[in-house]
């Protein structure tokens, strides 16, 4: 599945802000480094379970659009279209 619907750049920004290397986040979330690289490059839209593990590792939550993971956000943020 391509990453057209997932915000890979925002994911990378969140990873860097949390001071994780790609390898460090991959180890913490129990995914491969290749998965992290592909998400950040928008080559892969993570499965919901993968997105949830990544969000948990970063202390964030997953924002879903049309039932698919779309982005990661602060646990206190409310998406504008949900308000």
matplotlib code that plots the C-alpha trace (Angstrom):
import matplotlib.pyplot as plt

x = [0.0, 1.4, 1.7, -0.4, -2.8, -0.3, 1.7, 5.2, 6.9, 4.9, 5.8, 9.5, 9.1, 7.5, 10.3, 13.1, 11.3, 11.1, 14.9, 14.6, 16.9, 15.1, 16.7, 15.8, 12.2, 12.1, 13.4, 11.0, 7.9, 9.0, 9.1, 11.9, 14.1, 12.9, 9.3, 10.3, 12.2, 9.3, 6.7, 8.9, 9.4, 5.6, 6.2, 4.2, 1.0, 1.3, -1.3, -3.4, -1.6, 1.8, 0.6, -0.7, 2.7, 4.6, 2.3, 2.6, 6.4, 6.3, 3.7, 1.2, -2.1, -3.1, -5.5, -7.7, -9.2, -11.7, -10.7, -7.1, -4.2, -3.5, -1.2, 0.1, -1.0, -0.6, -2.9, -4.6, -5.1, -8.5, -8.6, -10.5, -12.9, -13.9, -14.9]
y = [0.0, 3.4, 6.2, 8.7, 8.9, 9.1, 12.1, 10.8, 14.2, 14.9, 11.4, 12.2, 15.6, 13.8, 11.2, 13.8, 16.0, 13.0, 12.6, 9.1, 7.7, 5.6, 2.5, 3.6, 4.1, 0.9, -1.1, 0.6, 0.1, -3.4, -2.6, -2.7, 0.3, -0.2, 0.3, 3.7, 4.8, 3.8, 5.7, 8.8, 8.7, 8.2, 4.8, 3.0, 3.7, 1.8, -0.8, 0.5, -1.8, -0.6, 3.1, 2.5, 1.0, 3.9, 6.4, 4.7, 4.8, 8.5, 9.4, 10.4, 9.1, 8.1, 10.3, 8.2, 9.4, 7.1, 4.3, 4.5, 5.9, 9.4, 11.1, 11.2, 13.9, 15.0, 13.1, 16.4, 17.6, 17.4, 17.2, 20.2, 18.1, 16.2, 19.4]
z = [0.0, -0.9, 1.7, -0.3, 2.7, 5.5, 6.5, 6.3, 6.6, 9.8, 11.1, 10.5, 12.3, 15.3, 15.4, 15.3, 17.9, 20.2, 19.6, 18.2, 15.4, 12.9, 14.5, 18.0, 17.1, 15.1, 18.1, 20.6, 18.3, 17.2, 13.5, 11.0, 10.1, 6.5, 7.6, 9.3, 6.1, 3.8, 6.0, 6.1, 2.3, 1.7, 0.1, 2.6, 4.6, 7.9, 8.9, 11.8, 14.3, 13.1, 13.3, 16.8, 17.9, 16.4, 18.0, 21.4, 21.2, 20.4, 23.0, 20.3, 18.9, 15.4, 13.4, 11.1, 7.8, 6.0, 8.4, 7.5, 9.5, 8.2, 10.7, 14.2, 16.6, 20.2, 22.5, 23.5, 19.9, 18.4, 14.6, 13.1, 11.1, 14.3, 16.2]

ax = plt.figure().add_subplot(projection="3d")
ax.plot(x, y, z, "-o")
ax.set_aspect("equal")
plt.show()
